[in-house]
Amino acid sequence: MEPLQIAEKIKEKFPDEVLEIKEFRGQASILLKKDRILDICKHLHDDPELCFDYLVDLCGADYSESKEKRFEVIYHLYSMTHCHLIRLKAEAPAINPEIDSVTSVWAGANWHERECYDMFGIIFKGHPDLRRILMPEDWEGYPLRKDYPVEGPEEEWRGFKAVLDRAKRFKEFEWHE
Amino acid sequence: MEALEKKIETKELTISMGPQHPATHGVLRLVLDLDGETVVKCTPYVGYLHRGVEKLGENRTYFAALPLTDRLDYISSMNNNVGYVNAVEKLFGIEAPERAKFIRTMVAEMGRISSHIIWLGTHVLDIGATTPFLYAFRERERILDLFEGLCGARLTVSYPRIGGVRNDVSQEFLDELYEFVLEFPYRIDDYETLVTENRVWKKRTVGIGVISAEEAINWGLTGGMLRGSGVNYDVRKHMPYDAYDKVEFDVPLGKNGDCYDRYLVRLGEMRQANRIIKQCIEKLPAGPVMADFPKFTLPPKDLILKDIERLIHQFVLITKGPVVPEGEVYSASEVPKGELGFYFISDGTGKPYRMRVRAPSFVHASVLPKLCEGGLVADVIANIGTIDIVLGECDR
């Protein structure tokens, strides 16, 4: 099916949720509200004509001031049987960004959502184990946000000093006679 | 007799197969909860090699972000570059000339062979077959020498460029590559005689790490992991790029989804890659190797100092970057590990607003708990080898 046809089908079934449909270079992206994203994903997974059984990618984007809703969670879905690709974008607000987790539909979303939480601070409700994955567990701040400096924070991470102290303690030993 | 009836108490042991370990192929940390030899729970910890490639990519022009992609899966850097360059060309709306497409296909398949050789050598070495390791590396040395003659770098080449490739291939390169291609199938036969019908190998890999086709699709696995379970999904056939629609090749599939089938699938892929390289050498068309779109590709170096227009284009493209239309594009390519996807959001300037790298090793590492739990400690090693993980790609 062509990408725009798929977008029209989704708009027919969920007319209140779809905000905008855009096309660029032969790929269609659908901008949605985040409230019923789990229902939409279940429908896309189960419907035999659409049959999106493979979650290619789940990532976030930070539009900082240029959009009313600051964050977007972007889903790329592909169907192995029908061989078509679609992109869904769900908006999330700047303060307390929360969205439903789709791990019940695609198990592969687990680590992608953890990375999105780690990098942007978007909370996924219903995720079995939401904690940081790439950054250390006690890191403060969300690196891929636009207001996070690319050089890193000015203060050094506390854990680095702890590692150096422990290494220094291990270096001290006494020779027993 | 009473002593024999005394109950034996056992306790679960938690060990950390820490970031520094010879069998984890990089800095991967697994915390295993063991009940005797059986793995009860397995928790992978990644992120020890996180370098912030996505954040760095947002602060560089599209041309300057190319070397970042070399270092993603540092074993097969040609394939990462080809994936990146195809995504950027799709975003810009330009196309590389035919000769450049065939050359990119050729070097991508050479990268695939060299990456699978490392997988083969290290996977069998971890399980205990120490012989094929250095024999396989002999072939990899020939490929790396060819890369060095072609573009100067063995490992982190930045040879595919936006709009084509950096420089043309010489006739000596093609002759030497043709000799390699004629000889390589006999080398794969050598390695197969040592491993494929070996009883010990079969006992260590048949029935280990089984994953069914529906589960594999649900977890998002791609590449050898998915094709070992019998699902016919190859990005080169489904969403063809470069010259893959002009060469003939088969896609080997497995049946049971265990380590042994994935081993056979990857060996088959090496043979098919050899076949593709042979066809590319024979069908290589004449022509330029870099496209000529003044607003998007860099002009040839020898003309810059002779023509003022090209000098201006070169200056503006390097400092400010090209003027890219606003929009978003997702493009996938088949790297040896699976499906590498690049997703760009462009806001009209010369730097990507958001550069997202969809890494196959990240997804494959997430399926380790499912493969390892319920098995023995020795099978953890076999599973890590079969998912073919490279931490540079997993952590970005």
Interface residues (C-beta under 8 A of the other chain):
Chain A: K22 F24 R25 Q27 S29 D53 Y54 L55 V56 D57 C59 A61 D62 I74 H76 M80 C83 L85 R87 W106 A107 G108 A109 N110 W111 H112 E115 M119 R132 I133 L134 M135 P136 P143 L144 Y148 V150
Chain B: V46 G47 H50 G52 E54 K55 L56 E58 N59 K90 L91 G93 E215 I217 N218 W219 G220 L221 V231 Y233 H238 M239 P325 G327 E328 V329 Y330 A332 E339 G341 Y343 I345 Y353 R354 R356 R358 F362 V363 A365 S366 D395 R396
